[in-house]
Amino acid sequence: MTWIGYGDLKTGMLPHWEHTCVGRLDFELRDLAFFARDSLRIDEDQLKQGVLSIKFEWPLASGEVCQLRAVFPDSYPFVRPQVALRGNPETFPHKHCSPTDGNLCLLGRDTGLWSIEWTLAKLLEKQLANALNGTGMEDPQGEPMEFWWNAFAPAFDGYVDGSFMLIDTAWNVGAETEGTLRASYSLQKMDDKIRFQGVVEEIKAKDGSVLAARKFPLPPGLQLKKVTGIFPWRRVGRFAPPSPEGWRKAQGQLTFGGHVINSGSPAISMSVTVQSTELSHRVDGDTWLFPLRYGPAKSFRAVKQGQRGTSPSMIIVPTLRAGATDIGARVPSVGILKDKVIAIFGMGAIGAPVAIEFARNGCSHLTVIDHDIVEPGNSIRWPLGATAWGMRKTTAVKHHVESEYPSVEVEAIHHTVGIATAADGNGGDHSVLPPIFGKADIVIDATASSGISRLLADHCKSAGKPMISLFGTLSLKGGVVAAYQPKSGCPTCREFAYAKGLIEKAPGSGEISALNQPAGCAELTFTGASFDLHELSLEAVRLTVDILSQPAEFKESLVHTLTLHDGIKRVPPSWRVDGLPPMKECGCNQ
Ligand SMILES: [Zn+2]
């Protein structure tokens, strides 16, 4: 590294961004030199590579000076320069500062907070004192210590993507300061590297009493193949990741234990510590740290005098939070889905996205009913592609949902609604349907078949359950999402409402010209695209969440009508909402 002064800059030594913003380099440095004076030094080698990297002393109001360095990104001045403290990491402030490299958070994370008119000097004038003192405008967020450790993890040679140890924020070990924990894990050796996927099953105090236990479901990788190990844990004071140079010293603070020999894979031991940290804005809690040693069993043995030994490798296993509150916390409004049972008839291009959306939003039990198989041609508007070819649609959705969202249970029912009962009397609607309607909180009809909709609505009315029916018109110029309430209008009432002109039909109703029959397909299919069909699926999900959240507000049936086309050209999606009271002519409510 060759450091030169501002006055030593040679012509032609320019950062990349000078070419889009001519004159900015000189303007920038002149502004900074006003404060930094002769302390301003420029990394000449970096500048030859087109990167402006500088170090300088910044005068503080107290009369002291602050040792800083700054790097200007290639996309400067559209984005801010990165400023870091220099010096001993142990003196860095605990907030707004990375413990590993001293990088300062001078502005909130929103890139819009930086103004293209500002210079580094202006940024420091406005924000440095605030960052160092923890005052002024800041994002209302905490800086949990695991954030820094997880960011540090890739610095280890043995680290590969996809390693984790799962914990639950709801756990509280109280005043206990040491004990043991039991973890389930799987190990994947990849050359000299290791992928460790684990979950803390149980935390015990020193006297053996159980302080916390896992309640969240295991991720798919740990459901089939896992081993368990017992590891000691202890509480420590603030323990931040060191600078890469300081790592050797920091390792001295770790106590490894719980040595496990795994047949056919590396032996491991772990140093488990818990420390108090800010979890969210001004809310403290615990965070756990899981440094892991791994290697052949012999690398853990003490080396006899005169022999050369090997020592185990080490990684930091990133700490991830997977408790019920950790996963649900991001979108509290869908919490209502957690204990609900939703039955979805039809796993086609509108039903399957509905099922997956409910699963993503935490619905704990889905019943999916369909009779079809996934073909390659479905991929253009079905949520899953080639991995599902040849599978029953119900089975494919079940596999996908249960592995991506392990807290969701899917009951896959391969059944054709409305066909004649088999000779033995089993497997017909008579035996299949009642249990589905009995336990569902709401039924989704994505069969897009008016005859089946009437049949399902009749079952819902008898069971006193709401039903949401969704379909696009054949040309997909529009569509309908109807919510039928048991004591209000039914699908037949909707036909009467159209006939009487009380509700306007969806655009394209009755047009059949857009149908075609792909080779190998037993019937005509429509030509709508998935991005238009998703409008219907998403509206059905929104309406379901609203109905389940405020059932008292939804006593009357509703028809939501979608417009995607005005008859001449495509238009942005728009929705009209009509009430659907029971029709006298239908007689369904007499
Ligand atoms: Zn009716």
Residues whose N, C-alpha, C, O or C-beta is under 5 A from the ligand:
A	BS01	ZN	G489 C490 T492 C493 C586 C588
